[in-house]
Amino acid sequence: MAKATSNTAASLNKETVQIGNGNDSIVIVNALGDIPGGRTLKMSAEDFPNGIKAGHVIIQLSTGEYAPMPVSGSSYDSLPASAEYVGVARYSVPVSDPRCAIVTMGQVNAAACPYSVSSIASNLPHIEFLYADA
């Protein structure tokens, strides 16, 4: 009796995609706490055509969904109604794969964050923003 064989194969390796500004390795100085398993972000290519970079502030919407903090020009926009601050993105996240590791406690290099966090830092009391602009 002939042995059955299968020609079905799948690669478990994801295609490598380079995004961000190369600061991923220096933004999170010390991650002491995070959301286990991360969260899938609600973000569109219209709002974030290049995805988000490490250090981007993450919020939770009133619907329970997680999203990047809105941006207006070269700074964070205002917090949407009934939303709350959660943490910061540990790594850059493309729109095509919006899974995000979210740091909720630790130290963040504010100088390497994509936008100024000076007006937001006090809303994330478990994160110490080092080298923040004055």
trRosetta pair geometry for C-beta under 8 A, 3 or more apart (Angstrom, degrees):
i j d omega theta_ij theta_ji phi_ij phi_ji
17 94 6.1 -18 112 -34 143 154
17 96 7.8 142 -62 61 178 130
19 50 6.7 161 -156 173 110 84
19 51 5.4 22 172 49 155 139
19 53 7.9 -145 134 -95 93 69
19 92 4.9 -162 98 136 99 136
19 93 8.0 -74 88 69 144 11
19 94 5.2 169 -31 -73 160 96
20 23 6.7 -129 166 39 110 72
20 24 5.6 42 143 -45 165 104
20 51 7.9 -58 -59 88 71 119
20 53 4.9 120 -128 -125 85 86
20 54 6.4 36 -135 -3 138 89
20 91 7.8 -85 -62 176 153 67
20 92 3.3 -119 -65 -59 121 157
21 53 6.1 5 7 -127 96 141
21 114 7.7 145 6 -99 129 89
22 25 7.9 -33 169 20 59 97
23 26 5.4 -77 -163 53 70 97
23 27 5.3 79 139 -48 98 98
23 53 6.8 44 57 174 111 122
23 54 6.1 -149 99 59 86 114
23 55 7.3 -33 116 -2 123 130
23 112 4.5 176 -169 -177 131 109
24 27 6.4 -46 -138 12 24 112
24 53 7.7 -129 -73 -171 76 77
24 54 4.4 135 -115 -23 62 146
24 91 5.2 31 -146 -135 120 71
24 92 5.6 -84 -79 -9 115 93
26 29 7.8 15 -176 -80 52 70
26 109 5.7 -38 147 40 80 158
26 112 5.1 -169 105 -102 101 170
27 53 7.9 159 -66 143 155 92
27 54 4.2 169 33 124 153 113
27 55 4.0 -120 -163 -51 135 111
27 88 7.7 -138 150 140 119 133
27 108 6.3 -7 163 -158 74 84
27 109 5.5 -131 -140 50 33 98
27 112 4.6 -139 -93 105 68 118
27 113 6.3 103 -142 -80 108 58
28 31 5.2 11 173 -54 127 101
28 54 6.8 -97 -19 178 93 119
28 55 7.5 -158 -51 -73 70 77
28 88 7.5 176 -85 95 94 118
28 90 5.5 -1 -42 -141 152 72
28 103 5.8 163 -121 -48 125 160
28 106 6.7 30 -164 110 92 142
28 107 7.8 113 -171 84 53 58
28 108 6.1 -35 -109 -109 51 73
28 109 7.6 -96 -38 10 10 87
29 106 7.2 177 67 152 73 102
29 107 4.1 -52 70 104 115 105
29 108 6.4 -170 10 -98 92 15
29 109 5.4 116 -48 -42 105 87
29 130 6.1 22 -11 20 157 139
30 106 4.7 -162 101 -167 67 100
30 107 4.2 43 39 32 99 104
31 34 6.1 9 180 -48 117 112
31 90 6.6 19 -93 -117 145 117
31 103 4.9 -106 -125 -120 101 118
31 105 7.7 93 -169 81 52 61
31 106 4.5 -67 -117 -64 29 167
32 105 4.5 -74 80 115 97 99
32 106 4.2 163 10 -82 81 81
32 107 8.0 69 -13 -6 105 71
33 103 7.3 105 82 -165 54 62
33 104 4.9 -63 111 72 100 90
33 105 3.2 40 36 36 113 116
33 106 6.6 -170 29 -35 65 89
33 126 6.8 -34 51 150 132 136
34 38 7.5 -22 156 -78 118 65
34 87 7.2 135 -130 165 63 171
34 90 7.0 -4 -117 -53 137 132
34 101 6.2 -11 -170 178 145 86
34 102 5.9 143 -161 83 87 53
34 103 5.2 -51 -96 -105 93 44
34 104 5.7 145 -117 10 30 87
34 105 7.6 -119 -50 33 44 76
35 38 6.0 99 85 -111 99 26
35 39 6.0 -8 107 -25 148 101
35 86 7.4 -3 -46 169 131 121
35 87 7.1 -161 -20 18 102 144
35 101 7.9 -180 56 -161 82 47
35 102 4.6 19 18 63 114 110
35 104 6.2 96 -42 -30 75 123
38 99 5.9 79 112 174 136 83
38 100 5.3 -176 -173 90 116 42
38 101 4.4 -75 -88 -91 121 46
38 102 6.0 130 -134 0 68 80
39 58 7.9 136 57 177 122 143
39 66 4.2 72 117 24 144 152
39 99 7.7 -177 101 -149 25 57
39 100 6.0 -22 67 61 67 91
39 102 6.2 1 20 -11 101 130
40 66 7.3 136 77 55 39 107
40 98 5.5 78 -168 98 73 94
40 99 5.5 -38 -97 -95 71 61
40 100 7.3 130 -117 13 21 82
41 52 7.8 -45 104 13 172 134
41 58 7.2 -106 -103 -132 117 109
41 66 5.4 -78 -107 105 63 90
41 67 5.6 111 -167 -116 87 37
41 68 6.1 44 -171 -31 142 78
41 93 6.5 83 18 133 139 155
41 98 4.3 -117 55 171 86 112
41 99 7.7 -178 4 -95 81 12
41 100 5.0 47 -33 -7 112 132
42 61 7.0 -35 44 -1 140 139
42 65 4.5 34 -21 157 134 133
42 66 6.8 149 6 76 83 43
42 67 4.5 -46 62 -85 88 99
42 98 7.6 111 -66 145 14 156
43 47 6.2 -118 -162 74 78 117
43 48 5.0 -13 175 31 123 133
43 51 7.7 92 112 -135 144 52
43 52 7.1 -108 -126 -25 171 113
43 67 6.0 140 -65 -148 79 80
43 68 5.4 38 -89 10 131 107
43 93 7.9 106 37 111 149 119
43 95 6.0 -118 107 -117 103 82
43 98 5.6 170 39 -123 101 136
44 47 5.0 84 61 15 86 96
44 48 6.9 127 72 31 43 79
44 95 7.0 33 173 -145 20 125
45 48 7.0 -81 -123 75 26 58
45 49 5.3 54 -178 -113 72 56
45 95 4.7 115 -80 151 75 168
46 49 7.3 26 -116 -67 9 81
47 68 7.9 171 123 65 121 115
47 70 7.2 -77 -164 -127 129 78
47 71 7.7 130 175 39 88 90
48 51 5.7 48 145 -131 112 12
48 52 5.7 -35 -156 -54 144 79
48 68 6.2 72 -64 46 149 150
48 71 7.7 96 -87 22 86 123
48 95 5.9 164 94 -75 96 107
49 95 7.3 -52 -150 -22 21 144
50 94 7.9 -73 170 -125 43 71
50 95 7.9 143 112 -16 6 106
51 92 6.3 82 115 171 126 88
51 93 5.2 -159 -177 97 113 52
51 94 4.0 -86 -72 -117 145 35
51 95 5.1 -137 -82 -27 73 66
51 96 7.9 -60 -74 15 115 70
51 98 7.9 -166 -131 -99 94 72
52 56 4.0 -64 176 6 121 167
52 68 4.7 -177 -73 -103 150 147
52 89 5.7 135 113 -8 122 165
52 92 6.7 -169 98 -149 51 60
52 93 5.1 8 53 51 90 94
52 100 7.9 11 62 -106 126 131
52 114 7.3 -138 -170 14 73 159
53 56 5.7 123 61 -40 58 104
53 89 7.4 146 104 79 33 133
53 92 4.9 -24 -129 -104 47 93
53 113 8.0 142 99 -166 110 46
53 114 4.2 127 56 -61 125 128
54 88 7.8 61 174 149 57 103
54 89 5.7 -133 -129 105 40 93
54 90 6.4 -31 -136 140 96 26
54 91 5.2 -32 -87 -134 102 22
54 92 5.3 -62 -31 -47 76 63
54 112 7.8 -10 94 130 104 106
54 114 7.9 137 66 -31 44 101
55 88 5.4 -13 -147 179 35 129
55 89 6.5 -40 24 61 20 82
55 108 6.2 132 -124 -170 91 119
55 109 7.5 -71 -97 68 134 71
55 110 7.9 147 -160 -120 128 36
55 112 6.3 176 -48 105 159 78
55 113 3.6 -147 155 -117 134 74
55 114 5.9 155 83 -3 106 76
55 117 8.0 -107 172 -46 99 130
56 68 5.2 -18 146 -142 131 109
56 69 6.7 -163 170 31 82 92
56 88 6.5 147 70 -157 33 76
56 89 4.6 17 50 14 87 122
56 93 7.8 -100 41 26 134 106
56 113 7.5 149 -69 -164 35 89
56 114 5.6 -2 -78 31 82 128
56 115 7.5 60 -119 17 68 102
57 68 7.4 101 78 -166 55 63
57 69 4.0 18 84 -12 102 137
57 76 6.5 12 34 -105 132 142
57 85 6.6 -46 -178 -138 114 99
57 87 7.8 -175 -150 109 57 26
57 88 5.7 -46 -98 -99 45 76
57 115 7.8 -72 1 63 102 113
57 117 6.8 141 -58 -114 118 102
57 120 5.7 -57 -91 153 159 160
57 124 7.6 -138 -131 -43 105 140
58 66 5.9 9 177 -177 111 106
58 67 7.2 160 -156 82 69 30
58 68 6.3 -55 -105 -107 63 45
58 69 6.9 -115 -82 -28 14 81
58 85 7.9 103 83 -162 49 58
58 86 4.9 -55 103 65 92 111
58 87 5.4 -4 51 67 108 66
58 88 6.3 163 3 -111 90 18
58 89 5.9 118 -47 -53 112 74
58 100 6.7 163 -100 130 143 147
58 102 5.1 -85 54 -125 159 118
59 66 7.2 163 86 -153 39 60
59 67 5.8 -25 65 66 86 80
59 68 7.6 49 19 153 85 13
59 69 5.4 99 -20 -84 111 71
59 79 6.7 165 -117 -139 151 91
59 80 7.3 141 119 31 153 98
59 83 4.8 37 160 165 129 120
59 84 6.4 162 -160 81 85 31
59 85 5.7 -54 -106 -103 81 40
59 86 5.9 154 -125 1 22 95
60 64 6.9 -20 -178 -151 103 29
60 65 7.3 162 -156 85 62 33
60 66 5.5 -37 -101 -98 68 67
60 67 7.8 133 -111 20 22 74
60 83 6.4 169 82 -159 44 74
60 84 5.4 -11 54 59 94 84
60 86 5.1 96 -27 -58 94 122
61 64 7.0 -34 75 33 76 21
61 65 4.8 -2 41 62 117 84
61 66 7.5 -162 5 -87 83 16
61 67 5.7 46 -36 5 110 120
61 80 6.6 -6 -120 80 87 137
61 82 7.5 51 -177 100 55 90
61 83 5.1 -34 -111 -104 46 100
62 80 7.9 -116 -10 117 96 109
62 81 7.3 -17 -31 110 133 72
62 82 3.6 23 -74 120 125 125
62 83 6.3 -87 -33 -70 73 57
66 86 6.6 -42 -130 15 104 165
66 100 7.2 -139 120 58 132 127
66 102 7.2 -100 -166 -58 149 152
67 83 7.9 -63 49 -137 113 136
68 71 7.7 -21 130 -23 114 100
68 89 7.3 -14 -106 -42 95 128
68 93 7.9 -169 -65 63 119 127
69 76 5.1 -12 132 -140 127 115
69 77 7.4 179 155 46 82 73
69 79 7.4 -52 -139 -100 97 69
69 85 7.8 8 -83 -112 118 83
69 120 7.4 -15 -125 -115 167 156
70 76 7.0 99 82 -166 55 68
70 77 4.0 -43 107 48 104 124
70 78 7.6 -9 67 57 120 43
70 80 6.8 98 -10 -44 127 97
71 75 7.1 167 -153 93 75 26
71 76 6.0 -64 -105 -111 61 41
71 77 6.0 168 -135 -15 5 93
71 115 6.6 -160 -119 -61 108 152
72 75 6.4 -22 67 71 76 74
72 76 7.5 36 22 145 79 19
72 77 4.0 96 -19 -82 106 96
74 115 7.1 168 162 -118 54 93
75 115 5.5 129 -135 -162 42 117
75 116 6.1 -22 -125 38 96 101
76 115 5.2 135 -39 125 81 148
76 116 7.6 -120 4 68 96 68
76 117 7.9 64 -13 -102 138 52
76 119 7.4 -152 61 67 119 112
76 120 6.3 23 53 -44 164 135
79 83 5.4 -150 175 75 90 108
79 84 7.8 41 -172 -103 134 23
79 85 7.2 -73 -112 -53 133 85
80 83 4.3 68 68 -7 88 132
85 120 6.8 153 -108 -171 144 101
85 123 4.4 104 12 135 155 115
85 124 5.5 -108 141 -67 134 86
86 102 6.0 -10 125 173 117 142
86 104 6.6 -64 163 -102 69 98
87 102 4.5 116 70 168 127 92
87 103 5.1 -172 172 84 125 46
87 104 4.1 -86 -79 -87 132 57
87 105 7.9 -62 -115 -21 119 44
87 124 6.6 117 -110 -138 42 126
87 127 6.8 136 -138 -52 72 136
88 102 7.1 149 70 -155 26 66
88 103 5.3 -21 62 58 81 100
88 108 5.7 62 40 -104 160 152
88 113 7.4 -77 -147 -118 140 116
88 124 7.5 45 -33 -148 93 167
88 127 6.7 109 -3 -134 113 162
89 92 7.3 78 133 -96 132 23
89 93 5.9 -110 -153 -10 140 116
89 100 5.4 -71 -123 -160 95 117
89 101 7.2 93 -163 70 58 61
89 102 6.6 -42 -98 -102 44 63
89 103 7.8 24 113 14 6 88
90 100 7.6 145 27 179 81 72
90 101 3.9 -39 33 96 130 108
90 102 6.9 -132 -19 -80 92 13
90 103 5.1 115 -77 -33 89 100
91 100 7.7 -163 57 -142 79 64
91 101 6.1 57 12 39 96 110
93 97 7.3 -128 -167 93 74 71
93 98 5.9 65 162 -139 119 50
93 99 7.1 -157 -137 70 113 40
93 100 4.9 -28 -83 -91 152 95
94 97 5.4 45 67 39 98 81
94 98 7.5 -108 89 -72 48 53
95 98 6.4 2 -149 -68 35 98
103 106 5.5 -63 -178 34 121 125
103 108 7.1 150 95 -74 142 110
103 127 7.0 98 123 -103 102 120
104 126 6.1 21 147 86 70 133
104 127 7.4 -118 173 -54 27 103
105 126 4.1 -55 -105 151 82 118
105 127 6.5 -138 -123 -70 27 65
106 126 7.8 35 0 139 42 84
106 127 6.2 1 58 -120 55 74
106 128 7.4 -101 128 31 33 81
107 127 7.3 150 -99 -165 22 64
107 128 4.8 -24 -108 69 75 100
107 129 7.9 161 -159 -89 58 19
107 130 5.7 34 -177 -23 104 115
108 113 6.7 47 154 -65 116 115
108 117 7.7 35 102 21 133 169
108 127 5.6 13 -2 -180 116 113
108 128 7.2 166 24 81 69 48
108 129 5.3 -27 71 -109 98 65
108 130 6.8 179 81 19 40 80
109 112 4.3 32 106 21 114 112
109 113 7.2 179 96 -33 61 77
109 130 5.6 -36 -106 70 50 103
109 131 5.9 10 -158 40 70 125
110 113 5.3 -34 -152 3 44 121
110 116 7.8 42 175 -146 104 50
110 117 5.2 -117 -135 40 106 117
110 118 7.8 92 -178 -60 142 66
110 121 7.4 -19 -99 -86 137 125
110 129 4.0 60 -59 177 120 103
110 130 6.2 -177 5 68 88 41
110 131 5.4 -170 52 80 86 71
110 132 4.0 18 70 -89 165 67
110 133 7.0 -132 129 -7 121 67
111 130 7.8 -58 2 105 94 73
111 131 4.1 -48 -20 124 114 126
111 132 7.6 -138 -48 -86 69 23
111 133 7.5 120 -95 -52 71 78
113 116 7.6 125 88 -98 117 16
113 117 5.6 23 80 -26 166 115
113 129 7.8 -31 -22 -143 141 112
116 119 7.3 61 118 8 102 87
116 133 5.7 -54 -130 34 108 131
117 120 4.9 -79 -160 58 70 104
117 121 5.0 93 136 -60 97 87
117 129 5.4 -152 91 -123 134 156
117 132 6.5 -91 71 -124 93 109
118 121 6.3 -25 -134 -4 23 116
118 132 5.8 134 -89 174 78 113
118 133 5.6 -73 -54 68 126 87
118 134 7.8 47 -115 138 139 7
120 123 5.4 -63 -171 36 61 115
120 124 6.8 31 143 -3 86 106
121 124 6.3 -76 -156 46 36 94
121 127 7.5 -122 -149 91 71 98
121 129 4.7 -90 -121 11 122 140
121 132 6.3 -11 -66 -111 155 154
122 125 7.1 17 -173 -77 46 75
124 127 4.3 -10 135 33 115 116
124 129 7.9 85 75 -40 117 106
129 132 4.6 63 120 -64 112 117
